[in-house]
Amino acid sequence: MAVGGQKKVTKGGKKGGKKKTSDPFTKKEWYDIKAPAMFSKRTCARTLVTRTQGTRIASEALKGRVVTLSLGDLSEKNEEYFRKFKLQVEDVQGRHCLTNFHGLELTRDKLCSVVVKWRSTIEAHVDVKTTDGYLLRFFIITFTPSVPRSERLHSYAQSTRIRRIRARLIDIIQQEVSTCDLKEVVNKLIPDSIAQDARKAASWIHPLGETFIRKVKVLKKPKADLARLMELHGESKSAAPGETVSRPDHYEPPKVDSVYWICYRDHSNSSSSYRLFLIRSCPVYLIAMLAHISSSCHIDDIVTMYRSVSQLRSNLL
């Protein structure tokens, strides 16, 4: 460069300069984790996700996310902290993530506290399919108790009895789970009633101590169904069992064309009374009903056929 010449000016400053730093949390959004209706605390946690930008949709990034929560955070009983439930996000509505049951596991400190030396540890696992298509793998663990006022330090069980106990535990789990849907299974896992029933059923083989469902894995799930998920969260449009349904005055069920009410006067008793039969309008059913009526009374005493209860009540009264 000649003496006194002008230096070359480059755009953007020096090469390799510091980039402008920005806080990544400014691009995040908070979503509420909503537990199924089996738990007393519904809104139990919050999660972060990068907000929708371009082709990346925030709700799609949340689907499939697994959240591990203690039962103490999902219910009012804080003493049951050692049981951890896994919930998986299956749908996002607004700022709420609707979750479903994804697994169960005991905490490490609980497992370490129940294991005692000089006792037999009995473990078993079994795969069971629920009525709504979920394939679950159950792990159960139990121990032999210490014998009070015994001269021996140990209280081991014989290997033959251990095999019988293991088979009995598996049978009880299959009976308890195979006849229930996922919602009923979770309702049994919250108080751990399956493990207690299994312990009572196997105690006649050998006395058993503390028994726990150590782990539950979801191996297979049915195809995602939004209606089933909403029913699991108690937000379906259908009325719940035992719930009072409002009906207008003088409400009657819709009339069915294939159903008739037959009213006839029966003389078999000392006092003639009316009898009702609800039949279908199939000729075979009609012939069989007329044959039954004619055997107990005169066929001429058949009053008429009615299509609705209100019409029958008005004519009889």
Stockholm file with secondary structure:
# STOCKHOLM 1.0

chainA/1-317         MAVGGQKKVTKGGKKGGKKKTSDPFTKKEWYDIKAPAMFSKRTCARTLVTRTQGTRIASEALKGRVVTLSLGDLSEKNEEYFRKFKLQVEDVQGRHCLTNFHGLELTRDKLCSVVVKWRSTIEAHVDVKTTDGYLLRFFIITFTPSVPRSERLHSYAQSTRIRRIRARLIDIIQQEVSTCDLKEVVNKLIPDSIAQDARKAASWIHPLGETFIRKVKVLKKPKADLARLMELHGESKSAAPGETVSRPDHYEPPKVDSVYWICYRDHSNSSSSYRLFLIRSCPVYLIAMLAHISSSCHIDDIVTMYRSVSQLRSNLL
#=GR chainA/1-317 SS CCTTCCCCCCTTSSTTCCCCCCCGGGGEEEEEEECCTTSSCSEEEEEEEECCBTTBCHHHHHTTCEEEEEHHHHSSCGGGTTEEEEEEEEEEETTEEEEEEEEEEECHHHHHHHCCTTBCEEEEEEEEECTTSCEEEEEEEEECCCCTTCSCSCBCCCHHHHHHHHHHHHHHHHHHHTTSCHHHHHHHHTTTHHHHHHHHHHTTTSCCCCEEEEEEEEEECCCCCHHHHHHHTTCCSSCCTTCCCCCCTTCCCCCCTTEEEEEEEECSSSSCEEEEEEEESCHHHHHHHHHHHHHHSCGGGEEEEESSHHHHHHHHC
#=GC SS_cons         CCTTCCCCCCTTSSTTCCCCCCCGGGGEEEEEEECCTTSSCSEEEEEEEECCBTTBCHHHHHTTCEEEEEHHHHSSCGGGTTEEEEEEEEEEETTEEEEEEEEEEECHHHHHHHCCTTBCEEEEEEEEECTTSCEEEEEEEEECCCCTTCSCSCBCCCHHHHHHHHHHHHHHHHHHHTTSCHHHHHHHHTTTHHHHHHHHHHTTTSCCCCEEEEEEEEEECCCCCHHHHHHHTTCCSSCCTTCCCCCCTTCCCCCCTTEEEEEEEECSSSSCEEEEEEEESCHHHHHHHHHHHHHHSCGGGEEEEESSHHHHHHHHC
//
